[in-house]
Amino acid sequence: MIITKQQAITAQVNGSKSVLTKREQFAGMAMQALIVKMDESLILTCITAVKSADALLEALEESKESKD
C-alpha cells in the first residue's frame, strides 16, 4: 500500500509519530479490543479487525456524503 502525501500530512497533523492510514489505525484499535476478548484464533482476530475497520470507514464515508 502506498501512503499518499495527504495521508502523511493528516497523520502528522493528528499527532501520529508513524504514518498510518485511517484504515490501519481503525484496524489496530479493533484488534486491541478483539484480543482482549480472544474468542477466536489470532488470524481470525486480524481478519475481523480489518473488516471492522472497513465497515467503520464505509459508515463514516456514507455519513459524510449524506451531509454534503
GICOR-V557469 format. One record per residue. SS is DSSP state (helix for helix, strand for strand, loop for the rest). PSI is psi as a letter, one per 30 degrees, with the letter a starting at -180 (* if undefined). Layout:
[[SS;PSI] [SS;PSI]]
//
This chain:
[[loop;k] [loop;k] [loop;k] [loop;l] [helix;e] [helix;e] [helix;e] [helix;e] [helix;e] [helix;e] [helix;e] [helix;e] [helix;e] [loop;g] [loop;g] [loop;k] [loop;f] [loop;l] [loop;j] [loop;k] [loop;l] [helix;e] [helix;e] [helix;e] [helix;e] [helix;e] [helix;e] [helix;e] [helix;e] [helix;e] [helix;e] [helix;e] [helix;e] [helix;e] [helix;e] [helix;e] [helix;e] [loop;h] [loop;f] [loop;l] [loop;l] [helix;e] [helix;e] [helix;e] [helix;e] [helix;e] [helix;e] [helix;e] [helix;e] [helix;e] [helix;e] [helix;e] [helix;e] [helix;e] [helix;e] [helix;e] [helix;e] [helix;e] [helix;e] [helix;e] [helix;e] [helix;e] [helix;e] [helix;e] [helix;e] [helix;f] [helix;f] [loop;*]]
//
